[in-house]
Amino acid sequence: MIYNERKEGGLLMNEDILFENLNEYNYNPLNDVLFKFIFGKEERKQITIDFLNAVLNPSLGHTIQDLQFSNTEMSPEHDHDKLTRLDVACVLDSGEQVDVEVQVANEKNMARRTLYYWSQMYLMSLPAGKTYRNLKPCITINLVNFSFLPQEEPHALYGIYNPTNGHQLTKDLAIHFLEIPKYAKQEKKPISEMSKMERWLAYFANQLDRKGKEELAMSEVAIQNAMEAARIFLNNTAERRLYINREMARMDRESQLEDAHEDGVISTNIYNLTNLMDKQHLSLSEAMDILGVPENLREIICERMEKHSS
């Protein structure tokens, strides 16, 4: 689908106007086609190796020296997953299978979703005719653009443990979460004092100004190479168009979710207002005051209730 124009604040905007200043300093690092271009290509696998070492050390127990990209990316289970989820799959030089999943929207049931895709990867690691001893450890890294876990730190690691004594049943399952918004809210260190993990989080959080991004690139060769790859990508007309189309699709999806949420809130308020007005013989304005209906919703609720009554 090609998106040519979009409504912004009630005005119809051409996509070229929305993205006219797009360059290697202001792109969205979580855009799926760009992410795969940077992190899923053989000629740039050193970028991916550096990122994986930042996330997996010390839990992995060794430094990754090499990897091979695989064609076993998990097929999206639902159509909307194609807009909200992508993955880059690879096999490490030490045999572990890794799936880096990018989730740009919280579609709920995240814990079950990531277990579902992890289980697909684990099953696919067993060749036909082989025994269970041939199963390979599988690692999922969820790079998510929303917060949903209870801890304050942006990085969390989950495995299979005995809750009584902490014994780890197996290292075959490891699921990492990198919650970008949690990093974005943290007090920032100078780039020179950041760990490798924090520098990658700073890259994905995309909060730095141009000077800060230049300093970040100078601090990590892999991040510098990632930004250079983005420059090459965005200077290619066809690739740039793919990027813009995906951004427009994502923005439309987010708008639909916001509209659906607002509709639900309004419907709930109308139901509660109607009940209160009937039981206590109140005016709409009085009922709104009692229930504390936000000012920005009052006019919309009035219009809908008037339309319904007519």
N, C-alpha and C positions, 0 to 999 in steps of 0.2 A: 504494500500500500504506500502511495506517495502522498505526503502531507505538504501542501503548498501554502496554506494560510491557517491562522489560528486567532481565536478571540482572546484579547488581553484587555481586561478592564472594560469590556463592552465594545472594544474596537477590533476590527479585523486586521490582523498583522500578517504581513508576508514573512515566511520563514527566513528568507535571506536577510531581512532586517533584524530578526531576533538573534541570528547567529553571524552577523556580518563581521564582528570582531573576534571570532573564534580563532584561537591559535594555541601553541604548545604551552602557554602560561595560564590559560583559563578554561581548558577542556574539562569534561567530567571523567575522572579516571575509572568510574564504574560503568561507563557506557559499554554495552556488551560487545559490539563489533570492534571497538577500539581496544578493550581489555584483551580480547582474544588475539588481536593483531600484535599486541605487545608481549603478552605472557604465554601465548600458545603456539609460537613459531620456533622451529628448529634453529634458525639463524640467530634467534635472540634468547636461547634457553638459559644463558648465563644470568639474565635478568630474573627468570623464574627460579633458578637455583638459589640466587641471593635472597629472594623473598622467602622461599621455603626454609632456608637455613635460619632466617630471622625469626620465623614463627615456630619451627619445630625443635630448635635447640633450646634447652638441653633435653627435652622429653624424648627425642629420638635416640639420643645416646651417641650419635656420631655426626660428623659433618657430611653433607651431601656433596659429592664430587661431580656427579653426572646424573642425567635422567633421559628417558625416552618418552616422547609424547605418544599417547595411545589413541586409538580410534574407538574407545569404549566409553565416550561421554554418555552420561545417563540421559535417555530420551525423556523429555518433559511428560509427566503423567497427565497434565491438563493443558488446555490451550492457553490459559492465562499464564502458565508457568513460562511460556516462551517469551513473555514480556517482562517477567519479574525475576527470572532465574537463568543463569548460564553456568557452564562449568568447563574447566580445563583439566583433563585427565592425563596422568603420566605415571611411569614406573621408575622408581629410584634405582640407582646403581646397586643398592643393597637389597633390592627385591620388593620393598614396600610399594603398594599402590596408593597414589594420592589423587584426590579429586578436590580441586579448588572451586568452590561454588560461590557465585556472587548473587546475592539477593538484594534487590533494590526496593522492594515493597514488602511490608508485613502482611502476608496472606493468611496469617493465623496458623495454628497447628505446626509451628516451625519445628518443634522437637520431633514429632512423628514424621514430618516430611524429610528431615535430614536423616533419620534412621532408615526410612524407606529407601532413599537413594544410596545410603551406605550399604544396606543389605544387598542391593542390586550389584554393587561393585564387588562385595565379598563373594557372592555366588558366582560371578563371572570370573573370579580369580582361580576357580577350580576347573582345570581342563577335564574334558570328557574322559571317563574311565579311570580317573585318578582317585586317590583316597583323601580323607579329611586332612591328613598330614601335609598335603600339597596346597592347602589353602594359604593365601598370602595375607600378611597384615595389611589392613586398609585404613587409610587416614583421610578424613574429610576436614577441609578448612572452609568454614562458612564466613565469607566476608559480607557482612550485612549492614545495610544503610538505615537501621532502626535499632532501638533498644528493646529487649524483651527478657533478659536474664536478670536475676536479683542482685548480682554483685556489682560494685561500682567500677571495677577495673574493666577496660575494654577487651582484654584477652581472657578467655576461659577455656579450659581443657577438661573434657569428660571422657571417662573410660568405664570399665566394669569392675567395681570394687565391692568387697564385703563391708557393709556399713558398720559392723561391730568391731572388726580389727583392722580395717583398711587394706586387707590383702587384695592385690590385683589379680583377678582370675586369669586374664590373658591380655597381652599387648596387641592382639589382633584388631581391637577396636579402639580408635582414638578420634575424637571429634572436637575440633577447635572452633571457637567462635571469636571473631574480631568485630566488635560492635563499634562502628565508626562514630556515631553520635556521642558515645560515652567518652571517646578520646577528644572529640571536638569541644566538650564541655570542661575538660580538665585544664588546670592552670598550665600554661606552656613553659617548657624549659628553653633556654637558648639551644639552637640546633647543635652547637658544638658539644653540649652536655647530654644530648639524646642518645639512647641506645639505638642499635640497628632497627629493632622492632618499632620503636617510637618514630624513627624517621620514615619508615614505610607507612605507619599510621598517619603521619603528617602529610605524606604524599596523597593517600586516599581521602583524607578529610578535606583537602583542597581549600584550606582557609588562608594560606600564606599569600602575601602580595607578591608581585613580580620579583622584588629584591630578595624576599624570603625564599622563593622557589629556586632562584639562582644559587643562593647559599646552600639550600638543601641538595641541589644537584651536585654542587662542588664537594659536599660531604660524603656522598655515596655514588660510586661509579655506576652502579646498577640503576639508580634512580635517574642519573644523568642520561644513561642510555635509554631508559623508558621515555623520558621527555623528548629525546631526539627521535625516537620511533614515532611518538605522537606527532611531531612536526612533519615527518615524512608522510604519515597517514593523512593528516589534515590538508597537506598541500596537493594530494591527489584528488582530483575532482570527483571521481566515482566513489572513493572511500569516504570523502567528506560528506557526500550526499547520503551514504548509508548511515553515517554517524548522526546526521541531522534527522533523518527519518526515524531512527530509533529514539532519539531524544523527544521528538514530537509525539511518538507513540507512548512513551513513558509519561510525558506530561498529560496527555489525554487520559491515560489510565488513572493517574493520580487525581485528576479532576473528577472523573467518574466516581472514584471512591469517596472523595470529599462530598460530592453531591448526594451520594447514597447515604452517607453518615448524617448530613444535614437533614435530609428527608426523614430519616428515622427519628432524629431529635425533635423535629417539628411535629411529626405524627404523635409521638409520645406526649409532647406538651399539649397538643390539642385534646387528646384523650383525657389527660389529667384535668385540664381546664374545664372541659365539658362536665365531667363528674362533679367537680367542686362547685361550679355554677348551679347545677341542678340541685345538689344537696343543700347548699347554703343560700340559694337564691341571690347570687352575686352577679354584678356586671362583669363583663370580660376584663375590663381594666382592673377591677378590684381583685379578681381571681389571679390575674397576672402578677399583681403586687404581692399577694400572699405566697404564690409559688416561686417568686423571684425570677420570672422569665427574663432573660437578657434583652436589653434594648434592641440589639441588632436583629432579634427574631420577632419582635412584637408586630411590626408592620406586616411581615410575611404571614404570620399566624392569623392576623385580622383579615387579610385578603383571602386566605384559604377558607376560613370559617364563614366569611360572607358569601363566597362562591358556593360553598357546600349548602348553606341554608337557602340560597336562591334556587 
